[in-house]
Amino acid sequence: MRLLIQRVTRASVTIGGDLRSSIGRGLLILAGIEEADTQEDIDYLAGKAARLRIFDDEAGVMNLDLKQAGGEVLAVSQFTLHASTRKGNRPSYIRAAGETVARPLYEAFLAALERETGRRPAAGVFGADMQVELVNDGPVTIWMDSKNREY
């Protein structure tokens, strides 16, 4: 599982011109799921994301996690995080999980984020054509992959 996490002052998802979800200060999390992902990957990354100390404390130092900062989460499924650009110029998404695997794991990720943060995250709609707007705060952008735990 891969996450692209952005600290935001606000973020939203619009589908077909209708606002679906929005948050204020917090994290926009784009989540890419692959066939080999399990509940262990989900729990690991949900915990890491919730505990990232990337919000400023009173001294202006990135020292607070999401809960301490009173932040919100918007989580959006994004299969393109598993794009392979190794050959040619057209990305391959062969590692991205199909809907029968990815949808339940995405739902499990939302539930894990809720357990970690104490709040149900705002969400996109799995498989929908979404327009995601955000104001990246900092900018702070962090990449995580549960198969590469070097962070």
LONULO-494857 format. One line per field, with one value per residue: x, z, y of N, C-alpha, C in turn. Coordinates in Angstrom, 1 decimal. Example, Ala and Ser with C-alpha at 12.3 -4.5 7.8 and 13.67 -1.06 7.14 Angstrom:
2
nu	(13.2	12.8);
nw	(7.8	7.1);
nv	(-5.7	-2.2);
cau	(12.3	13.7);
caw	(7.8	7.1);
cav	(-4.5	-1.1);
cu	(13.2	12.9);
cw	(7.8	7.9);
cv	(-3.3	0.0);
//
This chain:
151
nu	(0.8	0.5	0.9	0.3	0.8	-0.5	-0.1	-2.6	-4.4	-6.9	-9.1	-10.9	-13.3	-14.9	-17.6	-18.8	-19.5	-20.7	-20.1	-18.6	-17.0	-15.3	-12.6	-11.1	-8.2	-5.7	-5.0	-4.6	-5.0	-3.8	-4.4	-3.0	-3.7	-2.4	-2.5	-1.2	-1.6	-2.5	-4.5	-2.6	-0.8	-2.5	-3.2	-0.7	0.1	-2.1	-1.7	0.8	0.4	-1.5	0.0	2.1	4.2	3.8	2.7	2.7	4.0	3.5	5.9	6.4	7.5	7.6	6.0	3.7	1.1	-1.7	-4.1	-3.3	-3.1	-5.7	-6.6	-8.2	-9.1	-9.0	-9.4	-8.5	-9.0	-6.5	-5.5	-3.4	-1.1	0.4	1.6	3.7	6.5	8.5	8.9	8.7	6.4	3.8	2.1	2.0	-0.4	-0.4	0.3	-1.6	-4.4	-7.3	-10.9	-12.4	-10.6	-9.4	-11.5	-12.7	-10.4	-9.8	-12.0	-11.5	-9.2	-10.2	-11.7	-9.6	-8.2	-10.1	-10.2	-7.6	-7.6	-9.9	-12.0	-14.2	-12.9	-13.2	-14.1	-13.4	-15.1	-14.9	-13.5	-14.7	-14.8	-13.1	-12.7	-10.1	-9.4	-6.9	-5.2	-2.0	-0.2	2.6	4.9	4.0	4.6	4.4	5.6	4.7	5.3	4.1	5.5	8.1	9.6	11.4	11.2);
nw	(0.0	-0.8	0.3	-0.3	1.4	2.3	4.0	4.7	4.4	3.6	1.9	-0.7	-2.3	-5.4	-7.3	-10.5	-10.5	-8.0	-4.6	-2.7	-0.4	2.2	4.0	6.6	8.1	8.1	6.9	3.6	2.2	-0.2	-1.3	-2.5	-3.5	-3.7	-5.1	-3.3	-0.8	2.7	5.8	7.6	6.3	6.0	8.7	9.6	8.0	8.5	11.2	11.2	9.6	11.1	13.4	12.5	13.1	12.0	12.2	13.3	16.5	19.3	19.2	16.5	15.4	13.7	15.4	16.3	16.2	14.2	15.8	18.1	16.9	16.2	13.7	10.6	8.3	4.9	2.9	-0.1	-2.6	-4.9	-7.5	-9.3	-7.9	-8.0	-10.5	-13.0	-14.7	-16.1	-18.6	-21.7	-22.4	-21.6	-18.7	-16.7	-14.8	-13.6	-11.1	-9.4	-7.4	-8.4	-8.4	-6.8	-4.8	-4.0	-3.2	-0.7	0.9	0.9	2.2	4.7	5.3	5.8	8.1	9.8	10.0	11.3	13.8	14.6	14.8	16.1	14.8	12.0	8.8	6.2	2.8	-0.5	-3.4	-4.2	-7.2	-8.6	-10.9	-9.8	-8.8	-7.1	-4.8	-3.2	-0.7	-0.2	2.7	3.6	1.6	2.7	2.0	2.0	1.3	1.6	1.8	2.4	1.9	1.9	4.4	5.3	6.5);
nv	(-1.2	2.2	5.6	9.0	11.7	14.8	17.8	20.1	23.2	23.3	21.0	19.3	17.2	16.9	15.7	15.3	18.0	18.3	19.0	16.6	15.9	17.6	19.2	21.1	22.4	19.9	16.5	15.5	12.4	10.4	7.2	4.3	1.0	-2.3	-5.6	-7.4	-6.3	-6.3	-6.5	-5.9	-4.1	-2.0	-1.3	-0.6	1.7	3.4	4.0	5.1	7.4	8.8	9.4	11.0	13.6	16.4	18.9	22.3	23.3	25.5	26.9	27.0	24.7	21.6	19.4	18.3	15.8	14.7	14.5	16.0	18.5	19.0	18.3	17.3	14.6	13.7	11.1	9.6	7.2	6.1	4.6	5.2	5.7	3.4	3.4	2.3	3.4	2.4	1.2	2.7	5.5	5.3	4.9	1.9	0.1	-2.3	-3.3	-2.3	-2.9	-4.7	-3.8	-5.6	-6.4	-4.0	-2.2	-3.2	-3.1	-0.4	0.6	-0.6	0.8	3.3	2.8	2.0	4.4	5.9	4.6	5.2	8.0	8.8	10.0	9.8	9.7	12.1	11.3	10.2	8.9	5.6	4.6	6.6	9.4	12.0	15.3	16.7	19.1	21.2	23.0	23.0	23.0	24.5	23.9	20.6	17.4	13.9	10.7	7.3	3.8	0.7	-1.6	-0.8	0.0	2.1	4.5);
cau	(0.0	1.2	0.2	0.9	0.1	-0.2	-0.6	-3.4	-5.2	-8.2	-9.1	-12.2	-13.6	-16.1	-17.9	-19.9	-19.9	-21.3	-19.2	-18.8	-16.4	-14.3	-12.0	-10.2	-6.8	-5.5	-4.2	-5.2	-4.2	-4.1	-4.1	-2.9	-3.7	-2.0	-3.0	-0.5	-1.8	-3.3	-4.9	-1.3	-0.4	-3.5	-3.0	0.6	0.1	-3.0	-1.1	1.9	-0.2	-2.2	1.0	3.1	4.4	4.1	1.9	3.5	3.6	3.5	7.2	6.6	8.3	6.7	6.1	2.4	0.4	-3.0	-5.0	-2.8	-3.3	-7.1	-6.8	-9.1	-8.5	-9.7	-8.7	-9.0	-8.4	-5.8	-4.7	-2.3	0.1	1.1	2.0	5.1	6.9	9.8	9.0	7.9	5.8	2.5	2.2	1.3	-1.0	-0.6	0.4	-2.7	-5.4	-8.6	-11.9	-12.8	-9.6	-9.1	-12.6	-12.8	-9.2	-10.0	-13.0	-10.8	-8.3	-11.0	-12.0	-8.4	-8.0	-11.1	-9.7	-6.4	-7.8	-11.1	-12.9	-14.4	-12.3	-14.0	-13.6	-13.8	-15.9	-14.1	-13.7	-15.4	-14.0	-13.2	-11.8	-9.6	-8.7	-6.3	-4.2	-0.9	0.3	4.1	4.2	4.5	4.2	5.2	5.4	5.0	5.0	4.2	6.5	9.4	9.4	12.6	10.9);
caw	(0.0	-0.8	0.6	-0.5	2.4	2.1	5.0	4.0	5.1	3.2	0.7	-1.0	-3.5	-6.1	-8.3	-11.3	-10.1	-6.7	-3.5	-2.0	0.9	2.4	5.3	6.9	8.4	8.3	6.0	2.4	2.1	-1.4	-1.0	-3.6	-3.0	-4.6	-4.8	-2.2	0.5	3.7	6.9	8.3	5.6	6.3	10.1	9.8	7.4	9.1	12.4	10.8	9.1	12.2	14.4	11.9	13.8	10.9	12.5	14.1	17.9	19.6	18.8	15.1	15.1	13.3	16.5	16.7	15.3	13.7	17.0	18.9	16.1	15.9	12.3	9.9	7.3	3.7	2.3	-1.5	-3.3	-6.1	-8.1	-10.1	-7.1	-8.4	-11.9	-13.4	-15.9	-16.4	-20.1	-22.6	-21.8	-21.1	-17.4	-16.5	-13.5	-13.4	-9.6	-8.7	-7.1	-9.0	-7.5	-5.8	-3.7	-3.5	-2.5	0.7	1.6	1.0	3.3	5.9	5.6	6.4	9.4	10.6	10.2	12.3	15.0	15.0	15.0	16.8	13.9	10.7	7.8	5.0	1.8	-1.9	-3.8	-4.8	-8.6	-9.3	-11.5	-8.8	-8.8	-5.8	-4.7	-1.9	-0.5	0.5	3.8	3.9	1.5	3.4	1.3	2.5	0.6	2.4	1.1	3.5	1.5	2.0	5.7	5.7	7.1);
cav	(0.0	3.5	6.8	10.3	12.5	16.3	18.7	21.0	24.1	22.8	20.1	18.9	16.3	17.2	14.6	15.7	19.3	18.4	18.8	15.3	15.9	18.7	19.3	22.3	22.0	18.5	15.7	14.8	11.2	9.6	5.8	3.3	-0.4	-3.3	-7.0	-8.1	-5.6	-7.0	-5.7	-5.4	-2.9	-0.9	-0.8	0.1	3.0	4.3	4.4	6.1	8.7	9.5	9.8	11.9	14.9	17.4	20.2	23.2	23.6	27.0	27.5	26.9	23.5	20.5	18.6	17.8	14.9	15.1	14.7	17.2	19.7	19.1	18.2	16.4	13.7	13.4	10.0	9.3	6.0	6.5	3.5	5.6	5.7	2.2	3.5	1.9	4.2	1.8	1.0	3.6	6.7	5.1	4.1	0.6	0.0	-3.7	-3.6	-1.7	-4.0	-4.5	-3.3	-6.6	-6.4	-2.6	-1.5	-3.5	-2.6	1.1	0.8	-1.0	1.8	4.4	2.3	2.1	5.9	6.3	4.0	5.9	9.4	9.0	10.7	9.2	10.6	12.4	10.4	10.3	7.7	4.6	4.4	7.7	10.5	13.0	16.5	17.0	20.5	21.3	24.0	22.3	23.9	24.4	22.6	19.4	16.2	12.8	9.5	6.1	2.6	-0.3	-2.6	-0.2	0.7	2.7	5.8);
cu	(0.9	0.3	1.0	0.1	0.5	-0.9	-1.3	-4.1	-6.7	-8.1	-10.6	-12.2	-14.9	-16.3	-19.0	-20.4	-20.5	-20.2	-19.5	-18.3	-15.5	-13.8	-11.3	-8.8	-6.6	-4.6	-5.1	-4.3	-4.7	-3.6	-4.1	-2.8	-3.3	-2.5	-2.4	-0.8	-2.8	-3.7	-3.6	-0.8	-1.2	-3.3	-1.7	0.6	-0.9	-2.4	0.0	1.4	-0.8	-1.1	2.1	3.1	4.8	3.3	2.7	3.0	3.7	4.8	7.4	7.4	7.3	6.9	4.8	1.8	-1.0	-4.0	-4.6	-3.1	-4.8	-7.4	-7.8	-8.4	-9.5	-8.9	-9.4	-8.3	-7.8	-4.9	-3.5	-1.0	1.0	1.6	3.5	5.4	8.2	9.9	8.1	7.4	4.4	2.5	1.4	0.8	-1.2	-0.5	-0.8	-3.8	-6.7	-9.7	-12.3	-11.8	-9.5	-10.2	-12.7	-11.6	-9.2	-10.9	-12.3	-9.8	-9.0	-11.3	-10.8	-8.0	-8.9	-10.7	-8.5	-6.6	-9.0	-12.2	-13.0	-13.8	-13.3	-13.3	-14.1	-14.7	-15.1	-14.5	-14.4	-14.4	-14.1	-12.3	-11.4	-8.9	-8.1	-5.4	-3.1	-0.3	1.8	4.9	4.9	3.8	5.1	4.7	5.7	4.6	5.1	5.1	7.9	9.4	10.7	12.4	10.6);
cw	(0.0	-0.4	0.2	0.4	2.3	3.3	4.3	4.9	4.8	2.0	0.5	-2.2	-4.1	-7.2	-9.2	-11.0	-8.7	-5.6	-2.8	-0.5	1.0	3.8	5.4	7.1	8.7	7.3	4.8	2.2	0.8	-1.2	-2.2	-3.0	-4.1	-4.2	-3.6	-0.8	1.4	4.8	7.6	7.6	6.0	7.7	10.3	9.2	8.0	10.4	12.2	10.4	10.3	13.2	13.8	12.6	12.8	11.1	13.5	15.5	18.1	19.3	17.3	14.6	14.8	14.4	17.0	15.7	15.0	14.9	17.8	18.2	15.8	14.5	11.8	8.9	6.1	3.0	0.9	-2.1	-4.6	-6.6	-8.8	-9.3	-7.4	-9.8	-12.0	-14.7	-16.4	-17.9	-20.8	-21.8	-21.3	-19.8	-17.4	-15.0	-13.1	-11.9	-8.8	-8.5	-7.9	-7.9	-6.4	-4.6	-3.1	-2.7	-1.0	1.5	1.8	2.2	4.7	6.3	6.3	7.8	10.3	10.9	11.3	13.7	15.5	15.5	15.9	16.1	12.6	9.7	6.7	3.9	0.4	-2.2	-4.6	-6.3	-9.3	-10.0	-10.6	-9.2	-7.4	-5.7	-3.3	-1.9	0.4	1.5	4.0	2.7	2.2	2.7	1.6	1.8	1.5	1.6	2.2	3.1	1.6	3.3	6.2	6.5	8.6);
cv	(1.2	4.6	8.0	11.2	14.0	17.0	19.8	22.0	23.9	21.9	19.6	17.9	16.7	16.1	15.2	17.1	19.5	18.1	17.5	15.3	17.1	18.7	20.7	21.8	20.5	17.8	15.3	13.6	10.5	8.2	4.9	1.9	-1.3	-4.7	-7.6	-7.4	-6.5	-6.0	-5.1	-4.2	-1.7	-0.4	-0.1	1.5	3.9	4.8	5.4	7.4	9.5	10.1	10.7	13.2	16.0	18.7	21.0	23.3	25.1	27.7	27.5	25.7	22.4	19.4	18.0	16.9	15.4	15.4	15.9	18.5	20.0	19.0	17.2	15.6	13.6	12.3	9.7	8.2	6.5	5.4	3.9	5.8	4.4	2.2	3.0	2.7	3.7	1.7	2.0	4.8	6.5	4.3	2.8	0.6	-1.4	-4.1	-3.2	-2.8	-3.6	-4.2	-4.4	-6.7	-5.0	-2.0	-1.9	-3.1	-1.1	1.4	0.4	0.1	3.0	4.0	2.4	3.5	6.4	5.8	4.8	7.3	9.7	9.7	9.9	10.2	10.9	11.6	10.7	9.1	6.8	4.5	5.5	8.6	11.7	14.2	16.8	18.3	20.5	22.5	23.3	23.3	23.6	24.7	21.5	18.2	15.0	11.5	8.3	4.9	1.5	-1.5	-2.1	0.6	1.4	4.1	5.7);
//
